Amino acid sequence: QVQLVESGGGLVQAGGSLRLSCVVSGFTLAFRLATVNWYRQAPGKQRELAALITSSGSTTYADSVNGRFTITRDNAKNAVNLQMNNLKPEDTAVYFCDLDVFNRDYWGQGTQVTVSS
């Protein structure tokens, strides 16, 4: 059974940093083939893509986080990290990890990030 576990969320002041991690279990061989996305959903808003990393390591960022967030992957650990710097109150959201492989999506339970002004 595929399981994604996010961690690293919390409460931080504006300008601070957090590092989110997404560890995938139950799908070790396919992890290397997957695109991994970090989505976020703020209260009352639609879920939006914050960043993604492909199997080859190519990255894409939403305009709102470009230059502040960095997504990386560690295939040896089946993990994807999202380093978030210079956080802003508008970054407050639940952050979800999504594994996109073999035309299916697998989701984690999400981790709350709250940025105070």
Secondary structure, 3 states (H helix, E strand, C coil): CCEEEEECCEEEECCCCEEEEEEEECCHHHHCCCEEEEEEECCCCCCEEEEEECCCCCEEECCCCCCCEEEEEECCCCEEEEEECCCCHHHCEEEEEEEEECCEEEECCCEEEEEEC
